[in-house]
Amino acid sequence: MAETMKLDDASELDFDRATVEHAYDRWAPIYDLVFGGVFSKGRRAAIAATNRIGGRVLEVGVGTGISLPQYAPHVRIFGTDISEAMLEKAKRRVSEFHLKNVEGLAVMDAEKLEFPDDSFDVVMAQYVVTAVPNPEAALDEFARVLRVGGELIILTRVSADAGMRRFIEQRLQPVVRPLGFRTAEFAWSRYARWLQGRRGMELVERRLVPPLGHFSLVRIRKAEMAAAA
């Protein structure tokens, strides 16, 4: 167990903001082509849940804006991303599709959101939590800007806690880290620990989404003013 923790800690230390920013700047020209179809079912499920809630939505990691045309017209959206190159594509998509319900797009660190507390009815984060240097800090920020009664909706990769799959994921980590991905550091137990430490944050739903059952749609409601335990 101690050896596993050392592997995880080491990979956390060299997965910094610059690594993520540069990786996604490189992905920007081909992101839609590579990931558009692969993640389409999970994306539709997450946006359907968001549209049912409505109100004001923050999409963290909006990327190229591939999700933006799928939101219902009554939903107001603000999108943030760490990559300026990604956001340039998102801005062009907003113009091309005449998306009047998009309030704005801005470069922003998921761990330091530049919004007041209780600003949004939904915080959406698609494939973001495992791609930031400090995932718990990002989750704390999502909870902070979420209004009471609102939902945090996450699409995320959930790695294995043990067994052969975890062994393989750990060995793959050095290969995929320069691409802006993590394979081994975010088992469900880590989400569960975060939830236990946040009073008022309640798990609503967790279900597998394609591809390959390695990803989950997670919905968390802010039932009261959340605070760290």
C-alpha positions as CSV (number, residue, x, y, z in Angstrom):
1,M,0.0,0.0,0.0
2,A,2.8,2.4,0.9
3,E,4.4,1.8,-2.5
4,T,1.1,2.6,-4.2
5,M,0.8,5.9,-2.3
6,K,4.3,6.9,-3.4
7,L,3.4,6.3,-7.0
8,D,0.3,8.4,-6.7
9,D,2.1,11.2,-4.8
10,A,4.9,11.4,-7.3
11,S,2.5,11.7,-10.2
12,E,0.5,14.4,-8.4
13,L,3.7,16.5,-8.0
14,D,4.6,16.6,-11.7
15,F,1.1,17.1,-13.0
16,D,1.0,20.9,-12.8
17,R,-1.1,23.6,-14.5
18,A,1.5,24.2,-17.3
19,T,1.4,20.6,-18.2
20,V,-2.3,20.6,-18.5
21,E,-2.5,23.9,-20.4
22,H,0.1,22.9,-22.9
23,A,-1.4,19.5,-23.4
24,Y,-4.9,20.9,-24.2
25,D,-3.5,23.7,-26.4
26,R,-2.0,20.8,-28.5
27,W,-5.3,18.9,-28.4
28,A,-7.4,21.9,-29.6
29,P,-7.0,21.4,-33.4
30,I,-8.1,17.7,-33.3
31,Y,-10.1,17.4,-30.0
32,D,-13.5,17.2,-31.6
33,L,-12.3,14.7,-34.2
34,V,-10.7,12.4,-31.6
35,F,-13.1,12.7,-28.7
36,G,-16.4,14.0,-30.1
37,G,-17.8,10.6,-30.9
38,V,-16.1,8.7,-28.2
39,F,-17.6,10.7,-25.4
40,S,-20.9,11.6,-27.1
41,K,-23.2,9.3,-25.1
42,G,-21.8,10.5,-21.7
43,R,-22.0,14.1,-22.9
44,R,-25.7,13.8,-23.9
45,A,-26.6,12.2,-20.5
46,A,-24.8,15.0,-18.6
47,I,-26.4,17.8,-20.6
48,A,-29.9,16.1,-20.4
49,A,-29.5,16.2,-16.6
50,T,-28.4,19.8,-16.7
51,N,-31.3,20.9,-19.0
52,R,-33.8,19.3,-16.5
53,I,-32.5,21.6,-13.8
54,G,-32.1,24.7,-15.9
55,G,-31.1,28.1,-14.6
56,R,-27.6,29.4,-14.8
57,V,-24.9,26.8,-15.7
58,L,-21.1,27.0,-15.3
59,E,-19.3,24.5,-17.6
60,V,-15.8,24.1,-16.3
61,G,-13.5,22.8,-19.0
62,V,-15.8,23.8,-21.8
63,G,-12.9,23.1,-24.2
64,T,-13.9,23.7,-27.9
65,G,-17.5,24.3,-26.9
66,I,-18.6,20.9,-28.3
67,S,-21.4,20.7,-25.7
68,L,-22.7,24.3,-26.1
69,P,-25.3,23.7,-28.9
70,Q,-26.8,20.8,-27.0
71,Y,-28.0,22.9,-24.0
72,A,-31.7,23.9,-24.0
73,P,-32.4,27.5,-25.0
74,H,-33.7,28.4,-21.6
75,V,-30.4,27.5,-19.9
76,R,-27.8,30.3,-19.5
77,I,-24.2,29.1,-19.8
78,F,-20.8,30.5,-18.8
79,G,-17.9,28.4,-20.0
80,T,-14.3,28.4,-18.6
81,D,-11.2,26.5,-19.7
82,I,-7.5,26.6,-19.0
83,S,-6.6,26.6,-22.7
84,E,-6.9,29.7,-24.8
85,A,-6.6,27.6,-28.0
86,M,-9.6,25.6,-26.9
87,L,-11.6,28.7,-26.1
88,E,-10.9,30.2,-29.5
89,K,-12.7,27.3,-31.1
90,A,-15.5,27.6,-28.6
91,K,-16.0,31.3,-29.4
92,R,-16.2,30.4,-33.1
93,R,-18.8,27.7,-32.3
94,V,-20.9,30.2,-30.4
95,S,-20.9,32.6,-33.3
96,E,-21.5,29.9,-35.9
97,F,-24.5,28.5,-34.0
98,H,-25.8,31.9,-32.8
99,L,-25.9,30.7,-29.2
100,K,-27.5,33.6,-27.5
101,N,-27.8,31.7,-24.2
102,V,-24.0,31.6,-23.8
103,E,-23.2,34.4,-21.3
104,G,-19.5,34.3,-21.7
105,L,-16.3,32.3,-22.2
106,A,-13.1,32.9,-20.2
107,V,-9.7,31.4,-19.5
108,M,-9.8,30.3,-15.8
109,D,-8.2,27.9,-13.5
110,A,-10.7,25.3,-12.2
111,E,-9.0,25.5,-8.8
112,K,-9.5,29.3,-8.6
113,L,-12.8,30.2,-10.1
114,E,-13.4,33.9,-10.4
115,F,-17.0,33.9,-9.4
116,P,-18.8,34.8,-6.1
117,D,-20.2,32.1,-3.9
118,D,-23.6,30.6,-4.9
119,S,-23.5,31.9,-8.5
120,F,-24.8,28.9,-10.4
121,D,-27.7,26.4,-10.4
122,V,-25.5,23.8,-12.1
123,V,-21.7,23.3,-12.3
124,M,-20.9,20.9,-15.1
125,A,-17.4,19.4,-15.4
126,Q,-16.8,16.9,-18.2
127,Y,-13.6,14.9,-18.0
128,V,-12.0,17.7,-15.9
129,V,-11.6,16.5,-12.4
130,T,-8.8,14.0,-13.3
131,A,-7.1,16.6,-15.5
132,V,-6.3,19.2,-12.9
133,P,-3.3,19.3,-10.5
134,N,-5.4,19.3,-7.3
135,P,-8.7,17.6,-7.9
136,E,-10.0,18.2,-4.4
137,A,-9.4,21.9,-4.7
138,A,-11.3,22.0,-7.9
139,L,-14.2,20.1,-6.3
140,D,-14.2,22.6,-3.4
141,E,-14.4,25.5,-5.9
142,F,-17.3,23.8,-7.7
143,A,-19.2,23.4,-4.4
144,R,-18.4,27.0,-3.5
145,V,-19.9,28.6,-6.6
146,L,-22.9,26.3,-6.6
147,R,-26.2,27.6,-5.1
148,V,-28.0,25.6,-2.4
149,G,-30.4,23.2,-4.2
150,G,-28.2,23.1,-7.3
151,E,-26.2,20.2,-8.7
152,L,-22.6,19.4,-9.5
153,I,-22.7,17.2,-12.6
154,I,-19.4,15.4,-13.3
155,L,-18.4,13.2,-16.2
156,T,-15.2,11.5,-15.0
157,R,-12.9,8.6,-15.4
158,V,-13.1,6.3,-12.3
159,S,-10.0,4.2,-11.9
160,A,-9.7,0.9,-10.0
161,D,-9.0,0.7,-6.3
162,A,-7.1,-2.6,-6.6
163,G,-6.4,-5.6,-8.8
164,M,-4.9,-6.0,-12.3
165,R,-6.7,-3.0,-13.7
166,R,-5.1,-0.7,-11.1
167,F,-1.7,-2.2,-11.9
168,I,-2.1,-1.5,-15.6
169,E,-3.4,2.0,-14.9
170,Q,-0.4,2.8,-12.8
171,R,2.0,1.6,-15.5
172,L,0.2,3.7,-18.1
173,Q,0.3,6.9,-16.1
174,P,3.8,8.1,-17.2
175,V,2.7,7.6,-20.8
176,V,-0.6,9.5,-20.7
177,R,0.4,12.3,-18.2
178,P,2.1,14.5,-20.9
179,L,-1.2,14.3,-22.9
180,G,-3.1,15.9,-19.9
181,F,-4.6,12.6,-18.6
182,R,-4.5,10.5,-15.5
183,T,-5.2,6.8,-15.4
184,A,-4.5,5.6,-11.8
185,E,-5.2,8.3,-9.2
186,F,-8.9,8.7,-9.0
187,A,-10.7,5.6,-7.8
188,W,-14.2,6.1,-6.4
189,S,-12.9,5.9,-2.9
190,R,-11.3,9.3,-3.5
191,Y,-14.6,10.9,-4.5
192,A,-16.2,9.3,-1.5
193,R,-13.6,10.8,0.9
194,W,-14.2,14.2,-0.6
195,L,-18.0,13.8,-0.1
196,Q,-17.5,12.8,3.5
197,G,-15.5,15.9,4.2
198,R,-18.1,18.3,2.7
199,R,-21.1,18.9,4.8
200,G,-24.2,19.5,2.7
201,M,-23.0,17.8,-0.5
202,E,-25.1,14.7,-1.2
203,L,-24.6,12.1,-3.8
204,V,-27.7,11.9,-6.1
205,E,-26.6,9.5,-8.8
206,R,-23.6,7.6,-10.0
207,R,-23.8,5.5,-13.2
208,L,-21.5,4.1,-15.8
209,V,-21.3,5.7,-19.2
210,P,-19.5,4.7,-22.4
211,P,-16.8,4.1,-23.4
212,L,-15.8,0.8,-21.9
213,G,-17.5,1.4,-18.5
214,H,-14.4,3.2,-17.2
215,F,-16.3,6.5,-17.0
216,S,-19.1,7.6,-14.7
217,L,-21.8,10.3,-14.6
218,V,-21.9,11.6,-11.1
219,R,-24.5,14.0,-9.7
220,I,-24.1,15.7,-6.4
221,R,-26.6,18.1,-4.8
222,K,-25.8,21.0,-2.6
223,A,-28.4,20.5,0.1
224,E,-27.1,23.2,2.4
225,M,-24.3,25.6,2.8
226,A,-21.4,23.2,2.3
227,A,-18.4,23.4,4.5
228,A,-15.3,21.3,5.0
229,A,-15.4,18.9,7.9
